[in-house]
Amino acid sequence: MKCIAVYTKDFELFSDLYETIMNTPLSENEEKEIQGVIVSESGEVPENYLEKMRTKPEVVVMKVKEGDITILQHGDVFEIFLPEEKESAVVS
């Protein structure tokens, strides 16, 4: 599972940029700035990381129905977790 980190705590801004982020090709460990927000392809993440983070009370968990994408929000970062089949669409 791949992770894309989006460095903002502003949910409205994240929501506005979500489609752009998902359509922006990123290489492994590449960072880009999109409308003043840093977006980083964080590489491969083990399954247990996602499960561990879901149990923390300060973490908000969101699911995107189409595509089986999970988004975590904690602190000043959103993390978008992409299943294997979605990786090729986002990561070049």
Long-range contacts (C-beta under 8 A, 24 or more apart in sequence): 1-44, 1-45, 1-46, 1-47, 1-50, 1-81, 1-82, 1-83, 1-84, 2-41, 2-42, 2-43, 2-44, 2-45, 2-81, 2-82, 2-86, 2-87, 2-90, 2-91, 3-41, 3-42, 3-43, 3-44, 3-45, 3-79, 3-80, 3-81, 3-82, 4-39, 4-40, 4-41, 4-42, 4-79, 4-80, 4-82, 4-90, 5-39, 5-40, 5-42, 5-77, 5-78, 5-79, 5-80, 6-37, 6-38, 6-39, 6-77, 6-78, 6-79, 6-80, 7-37, 7-38, 7-39, 7-40, 7-76, 7-77, 8-37, 8-76, 8-77, 8-78, 9-73, 9-75, 9-76, 9-77, 11-73, 13-37, 14-73, 14-78, 21-80, 22-80, 22-89, 22-90, 23-90, 24-90, 25-90, 25-91, 25-92, 26-90, 26-91, 26-92, 27-91, 27-92, 28-91, 41-91, 42-79, 45-81, 50-81, 53-79
